[in-house]
């Protein structure tokens, strides 16, 4: 049943959540996110005053992002148990989950570029900072697809002992909907829909990591249940 | 056949499957947050919001309200018909509800078109930011709900053994009613509240 490897992958999700937050919060100075309305000079000053701290924090965030992959893999491994025949939803989750990693790694690279030559023109630093934040918070598609795939698989689970309880499907659908407002940060520099706003940042941030914790707990239960002798299933 | 699953005490039964209420209540929490934020920022700039509100087409808003209320009425009767094993009637009613939803979309098309032609876009001012965001996300839910109605319509195609479909029907109906309620609150707050 490959229990140990599956559990290892599931724990990677926890590692990601903790390490990423560590890099993001105390290290990178990105909590709370700098306002999109800040002047180029203010943005450049932030990068100039905390250069090495930001660089280190970004490294930690980027490394942590690798842990998203095993987590996505083990979700698909469990989803395969829910699907009858060609496990298309498992493939979809894996594909979208893996693609989502890009939107964690790329922002770290873009912000690193901003921090690379702090003596650069302030406008250029602001440009790279903008790029990082928008690549980080604007893409909602892959995450929505990932959550919807999980939800559909859970609803379609016809086994006598379902892998996940049915409410998990609706949780995933809800999470998918909550990622949506992020895409609209493209229109706003201030307010709750800007990249430092309630609906574009805070809600997705809280929801995303809560989802990790909940899914981890469920995965662990599912993996251990799978390892039980056949009679118990 | 579908009856045994009903709990002994009728009063204690939740319509549809329990999990879907997670989504419905979660969605209502999200919209509650939207509405709260709207009211909060409105209080900070009542003049701007009140002035901007004047440009809204109350007729379109009222028409949309009427369409959604009617569609909910259709959905209620569709569920009732299904309970009575009248599949063709249930399907017809679901189709009517779907058409009301389509009407809502059409009205929105004209409403947005009118605003945009007048130069009132999502970045015009704070009021219109909320107007477009709130009605837009709600519109998405209407479209989603229409998808659910279409799915239910398709599911009743067999015409018999409707007991097996009641859970899905009630779940979908509950979602649609939520979409309706959200619109009523939205209409009151954004279009009407002075």
Interface residues (C-beta under 8 A of the other chain):
Chain A: X165 X166 X167 X168 X169 X170 X171 X173 X174 X177 X178 X180 X181 X184 X187 X188 X191 X192 X193 X198 X199 X203
Chain B: X17 X18 X19 X20 X21 X22 X23 X26 X27 X30 X33 X34 X37 X41 X122 X123 X126 X129 X133 X137 X140
